[in-house]
Structures are given as structure tokens and as C-alpha cells.
Amino acid sequence: MTGKAGKGSGVSQKNGKYQVPAVVGAIKVLEVLSGQGDQGATQTELVEATGLSKSTMHNLLSTLEAHKFVRRDESTRTYRLGPALIPLGTAATRQVQLIRSTIDRIGSLASVHGLSFAVAQRTGEDECQIIERVYPAMDVHVGITVGSTYGPTDGALGKVLLAAMEPERAKKLIGRRKLPARTGATITSPKTLLAEIDEVRTRGWAASRGEFNENHAVASGIRGPSGELELLLLALGFPGQLDGDRIDETGLLLKRVAGSVMAEAGVPSREIPEAAGQTLC
């Protein structure tokens, strides 16, 4: 039996989601310090700004300082943001730039190729979420919802997620679950699906021919500077407009776009597996 958290439960709520008070407190401290610049803030000033108790603030600052998320000036007893935040900020900036670069590129693809295009961000090792989509000018087109999520058994996007995993992990993930038959064309055999995932790793793109729903889709992955899969490019079309050779052509198109985005982001070629789209034609 579950219920709402009350005082002393150790958690708080925001937008219906539980939060750990200590983490919320640390976020408040970092937010206050980010607005202080070189001036910094004393422990007393941080207590006043955040509403946290002196003992809680002391513990938070001790922990943050130990992990170099804040640094203390012994002469003035003020706290400032610490060096541990620098690589995190750099990584966040690169990710934003990667997303912006990708979204900028799909803007013209829809009108040129007459298909729907979308960008998904990986939100977990086996999940991604649509963050943008662009439709062709024609009135009738395949739609997709921003904010919708997809997993490893969900068509072309799922195949890209699986291809980005270590082969052994993908094998365990697929082998231990019953593959849902969403349509008559869905691949429900783990052996057959894993064989196709091997092909995705080799050629750099994945296709779904009516496997997730009645429409067809093609997808390719985009990796960040760390070499990890970060974004997924998706093209959607009706069976009559995205089939046969058109699927191969669209796969190569997405692979080239992905390679262009990664090259612009400075991803070293040795960290761009063929499956991620390093070949630029």
C-alpha cells in the first residue's frame, strides 16, 4: 500500500514526482552560487538564500567541497562553484550543440524528400524520446508525437538502440523477453532480430517495414564526443512512398546526415563506428 509522503519521509514532491531533499538542497546551493559570480557567498548568506537550516547547509557544503563541486576561500570564508562542474558543463554544451545541429539539418529534408523526419534523444541505454519532428508540405503524411518514447522492440528506433549496445547485452535483453507482435510483419524471433541488428551495426542504419505499425520507418544513430549514442534520426513514410530501393536510399541519407553532424561536433573518426554513420558520400 502506498500513499503521499509526509513530514519525515525523507522525500518531497514536485510535479507528482518524488525528490530527495538533500539533492534538492545541493541544487539550490549551486543555483545560488551560479548567480554570485566571483563574489561567492558565505554559509550564512546561503542559508538565507535557500531557507535551509545551518546544520543542513554545513553538511551540504562539506560534501560538495569534498567532491570539488564548490570551493571555499579560507580568507573570506566564501564559497564559489568548483572545478568539478567544468567537465559537466562542457558535456552539456556539446549535447545542446549536437541537438541544435541535428534539428537544423532535418528542416529541409521533409520538403526535399516528401517524408516525415524526427529527432529522438536517448534517455536511457534502452530508451529514447522524440524531441522534434518536421513534416512535408503535403496535407497527408505520417505523424509522430513529440515526447513519445520508444524502446528496443519498437521498430527502426529500437533496432538502433540495440545496435548501439554491446552485442552480449543486446542478446541478453532480447533473449529474456517475449517480443510483442505489433503487426503481422513484426519480427518476433529473437534469433532473427539479433541477426538483423548485426546488419544494422555493419551498414549504419535500421529499417522497419510495417513492423511497429502499418507505416515504414528508417533510422540512424548519432554519437557524441564520448562515443556513446546520443541522438537518433528517423524518417517515416507510408508503404507506398517508402519501400524497396527508397528505404536503402533513405538509410544512406540518414547515415550521411548523422556523419555530418558528428564531424561538425568533432567526434574523432576512430570513435564513430560504421553503424553510427561515419561514411560521407
C-alpha positions, 0 to 999 in steps of 0.5 A, a space after each residue: 500500500 502506498 500513499 503521499 509522503 509526509 513530514 519525515 519521509 525523507 522525500 518531497 514532491 514536485 510535479 507528482 514526482 518524488 525528490 530527495 531533499 538533500 539533492 534538492 538542497 545541493 541544487 539550490 546551493 549551486 543555483 545560488 552560487 551560479 548567480 554570485 559570480 566571483 563574489 561567492 557567498 558565505 554559509 550564512 548568506 546561503 542559508 538565507 538564500 535557500 531557507 535551509 537550516 545551518 546544520 543542513 547547509 554545513 553538511 551540504 557544503 562539506 560534501 560538495 567541497 569534498 567532491 570539488 563541486 564548490 570551493 571555499 576561500 579560507 580568507 573570506 570564508 566564501 564559497 564559489 562553484 568548483 572545478 568539478 562542474 567544468 567537465 559537466 558543463 562542457 558535456 552539456 554544451 556539446 549535447 545542446 550543440 549536437 541537438 541544435 545541429 541535428 534539428 537544423 539539418 532535418 528542416 529541409 529534408 521533409 520538403 526535399 524528400 516528401 517524408 516525415 523526419 524526427 529527432 529522438 534523444 536517448 534517455 536511457 541505454 534502452 530508451 529514447 524520446 522524440 524531441 522534434 519532428 518536421 513534416 512535408 508540405 503535403 496535407 497527408 503524411 505520417 505523424 509522430 508525437 513529440 515526447 513519445 518514447 520508444 524502446 528496443 522492440 519498437 521498430 527502426 528506433 529500437 533496432 538502433 538502440 540495440 545496435 548501439 549496445 554491446 552485442 552480449 547485452 543486446 542478446 541478453 535483453 532480447 533473449 529474456 523477453 517475449 517480443 510483442 507482435 505489433 503487426 503481422 510483419 513484426 519480427 518476433 524471433 529473437 534469433 532473427 532480430 539479433 541477426 538483423 541488428 548485426 546488419 544494422 551495426 555493419 551498414 549504419 542504419 535500421 529499417 522497419 517495414 510495417 513492423 511497429 505499425 502499418 507505416 515504414 520507418 528508417 533510422 540512424 544513430 548519432 554519437 557524441 564526443 564520448 562515443 556513446 549514442 546520443 541522438 537518433 534520426 528517423 524518417 517515416 513514410 507510408 508503404 507506398 512512398 517508402 519501400 524497396 530501393 527508397 528505404 536503402 536510399 533513405 538509410 544512406 541519407 540518414 547515415 550521411 546526415 548523422 556523419 555530418 553532424 558528428 564531424 561538425 561536433 568533432 567526434 574523432 573518426 576512430 570513435 564513430 563506428 560504421 553503424 553510427 554513420 561515419 561514411 560521407 558520400 
